[in-house]
Protein backbone atom coordinates (compact mmCIF):
# COMPACT_ATOMS: atom_id res chain seq x y z
CA UNK A 1 0.00 0.00 0.00
CA UNK A 2 1.54 3.25 -1.10
CA UNK A 3 0.49 6.65 -2.29
CA UNK A 4 1.64 7.92 -5.65
CA UNK A 5 4.49 10.43 -5.88
CA UNK A 6 3.26 13.46 -7.77
CA UNK A 7 5.24 15.88 -9.93
CA UNK A 8 3.45 18.92 -11.34
CA UNK A 9 4.76 20.60 -14.49
CA UNK A 10 3.46 23.41 -16.69
CA UNK A 11 1.15 22.10 -19.35
CA UNK A 12 3.16 23.76 -22.12
CA UNK A 13 6.31 21.85 -21.15
CA UNK A 14 6.99 18.59 -23.02
CA UNK A 15 8.30 16.42 -20.16
CA UNK A 16 11.53 14.38 -20.28
CA UNK A 17 11.18 10.88 -18.85
CA UNK A 18 14.01 8.81 -17.35
CA UNK A 19 15.56 6.62 -20.03
CA UNK A 20 14.33 3.36 -18.53
CA UNK A 21 11.17 1.31 -18.37
CA UNK A 22 8.36 2.75 -16.25
CA UNK A 23 7.29 -0.76 -15.30
CA UNK A 24 10.51 -2.57 -14.35
CA UNK A 25 13.32 0.01 -14.50
CA UNK A 26 15.32 -1.87 -17.14
CA UNK A 27 16.42 -0.16 -20.40
CA UNK A 28 13.35 0.55 -22.53
CA UNK A 29 15.27 0.03 -25.83
CA UNK A 30 13.28 2.73 -27.53
CA UNK A 31 9.86 1.33 -26.71
CA UNK A 32 7.15 3.68 -25.46
CA UNK A 33 3.58 3.58 -24.28
CA UNK A 34 1.25 6.52 -24.70
CA UNK A 35 -0.42 7.91 -21.59
CA UNK A 36 -3.13 10.48 -22.09
CA UNK A 37 -5.72 12.36 -20.10
CA UNK A 38 -8.17 15.18 -20.54
CA UNK A 39 -8.25 18.36 -18.51
CA UNK A 40 -10.61 18.41 -15.57
CA UNK A 41 -12.04 21.11 -13.35
CA UNK A 42 -14.85 21.75 -10.94
CA UNK A 43 -17.31 21.43 -13.82
CA UNK A 44 -16.28 17.86 -14.73
CA UNK A 45 -18.49 15.91 -12.27
CA UNK A 46 -21.39 18.30 -12.86
CA UNK A 47 -21.37 18.32 -16.65
CA UNK A 48 -19.83 14.80 -16.98
CA UNK A 49 -17.57 16.35 -19.59
CA UNK A 50 -13.79 16.81 -19.66
CA UNK A 51 -11.69 19.28 -21.64
CA UNK A 52 -8.77 19.10 -24.06
CA UNK A 53 -6.40 16.14 -24.25
CA UNK A 54 -2.74 15.85 -23.21
CA UNK A 55 -0.68 12.84 -24.18
CA UNK A 56 2.90 11.75 -23.48
CA UNK A 57 5.03 8.86 -24.76
CA UNK A 58 6.63 7.10 -21.77
CA UNK A 59 9.62 4.72 -22.11
CA UNK A 60 8.40 1.17 -21.54
CA UNK A 61 10.19 -2.10 -22.38
CA UNK A 62 8.67 -4.72 -24.67
CA UNK A 63 7.97 -7.07 -21.75
CA UNK A 64 6.06 -4.52 -19.64
CA UNK A 65 4.16 -2.84 -22.48
CA UNK A 66 1.23 -5.30 -22.71
CA UNK A 67 1.01 -5.60 -18.92
CA UNK A 68 0.84 -1.84 -18.37
CA UNK A 69 -1.62 -1.36 -21.23
CA UNK A 70 -3.86 -4.10 -19.83
CA UNK A 71 -3.63 -2.73 -16.29
CA UNK A 72 -4.70 0.68 -17.55
CA UNK A 73 -7.59 -0.74 -19.58
CA UNK A 74 -8.90 -2.80 -16.64
CA UNK A 75 -8.63 0.17 -14.29
CA UNK A 76 -10.36 2.46 -16.75
CA UNK A 77 -13.23 0.03 -17.35
CA UNK A 78 -13.63 -0.65 -13.63
CA UNK A 79 -13.66 3.08 -12.81
CA UNK A 80 -16.03 3.86 -15.70
CA UNK A 81 -18.41 1.07 -14.64
CA UNK A 82 -18.37 2.34 -11.05
CA UNK A 83 -18.97 5.94 -12.18
CA UNK A 84 -21.90 4.96 -14.40
CA UNK A 85 -23.29 2.72 -11.64
CA UNK A 86 -22.97 5.49 -9.06
CA UNK A 87 -24.60 8.04 -11.38
CA UNK A 88 -27.53 5.71 -12.17
CA UNK A 89 -27.98 4.81 -8.50
CA UNK A 90 -27.90 8.49 -7.53
CA UNK A 91 -30.49 9.39 -10.19
CA UNK A 92 -32.73 6.59 -8.85
CA UNK A 93 -32.45 7.79 -5.27
CA UNK A 94 -32.83 11.49 -6.10
CA UNK A 95 -36.09 11.57 -8.05
CA UNK A 96 -37.57 14.35 -10.22
CA UNK A 97 -39.36 15.71 -7.14
CA UNK A 98 -36.01 17.16 -6.05
CA UNK A 99 -36.60 19.85 -8.68
CA UNK A 100 -33.90 21.93 -10.35
CA UNK A 101 -31.32 20.92 -7.72
CA UNK A 102 -31.65 17.25 -8.73
CA UNK A 103 -28.50 17.25 -10.83
CA UNK A 104 -26.40 18.73 -8.02
CA UNK A 105 -27.77 16.42 -5.33
CA UNK A 106 -27.33 13.39 -7.58
CA UNK A 107 -23.77 14.44 -8.47
CA UNK A 108 -22.91 14.80 -4.77
CA UNK A 109 -24.40 11.43 -3.96
CA UNK A 110 -22.56 9.82 -6.89
CA UNK A 111 -19.25 11.25 -5.61
CA UNK A 112 -20.03 9.80 -2.18
CA UNK A 113 -20.73 6.39 -3.72
CA UNK A 114 -17.42 6.62 -5.61
CA UNK A 115 -15.37 7.22 -2.45
CA UNK A 116 -14.26 3.55 -2.20
CA UNK A 117 -13.04 3.64 -5.82
CA UNK A 118 -11.11 6.83 -5.14
CA UNK A 119 -9.59 5.21 -2.02
CA UNK A 120 -8.55 2.15 -4.05
CA UNK A 121 -6.94 4.39 -6.71
CA UNK A 122 -5.12 6.30 -3.96
CA UNK A 123 -3.75 3.33 -2.07
CA UNK A 124 -2.98 1.17 -5.08
CA UNK A 125 -1.90 3.74 -7.68
CA UNK A 126 -1.27 2.72 -11.32
CA UNK A 127 2.27 3.01 -12.73
CA UNK A 128 1.46 6.48 -14.05
CA UNK A 129 -1.59 8.68 -14.10
CA UNK A 130 -1.95 12.18 -15.53
CA UNK A 131 -4.14 14.83 -13.98
CA UNK A 132 -4.55 17.67 -16.47
CA UNK A 133 -5.60 21.10 -15.25
CA UNK A 134 -5.93 24.23 -17.37
CA UNK A 135 -2.31 25.34 -16.86
CA UNK A 136 -0.51 22.29 -15.50
CA UNK A 137 -0.21 18.54 -15.66
CA UNK A 138 0.37 16.42 -12.55
CA UNK A 139 2.28 13.21 -13.23
CA UNK A 140 1.41 10.66 -10.55
CA UNK A 141 3.91 7.80 -10.34
CA UNK A 142 3.57 4.60 -8.34
CA UNK A 143 7.40 4.25 -8.30
CA UNK A 144 8.83 6.94 -6.03
CA UNK A 145 12.42 6.63 -7.33
CA UNK A 146 11.24 6.99 -10.91
CA UNK A 147 9.20 10.05 -9.89
CA UNK A 148 12.20 11.67 -8.18
CA UNK A 149 14.33 11.11 -11.28
CA UNK A 150 11.56 12.54 -13.47
CA UNK A 151 11.35 15.54 -11.15
CA UNK A 152 15.13 16.10 -11.36
CA UNK A 153 15.15 15.83 -15.15
CA UNK A 154 12.41 18.44 -15.53
CA UNK A 155 13.04 20.75 -12.57
CA UNK A 156 15.47 23.07 -14.36
CA UNK A 157 13.29 23.25 -17.45
CA UNK A 158 10.06 24.17 -15.70
CA UNK A 159 11.18 27.57 -14.42
CA UNK A 160 10.66 29.08 -10.95
CA UNK A 161 6.94 29.75 -11.46
CA UNK A 162 6.24 26.05 -11.52
CA UNK A 163 8.14 24.50 -8.63
CA UNK A 164 7.49 20.75 -8.67
CA UNK A 165 4.99 19.66 -6.09
CA UNK A 166 5.23 16.41 -4.21
CA UNK A 167 2.24 14.42 -3.13
CA UNK A 168 1.90 12.48 0.12
CA UNK A 169 4.57 9.82 0.40
ZN1 LIG B 1 9.81 -3.13 -18.24
Boltz pocket constraint, residues with backbone or C-beta under 6 A from the ligand:
constraints:
  - pocket:
      binder: B
      contacts: [[A, 21], [A, 22], [A, 23], [A, 24], [A, 25], [A, 26], [A, 60], [A, 61], [A, 62], [A, 63], [A, 64], [A, 65]]
      max_distance: 6.0
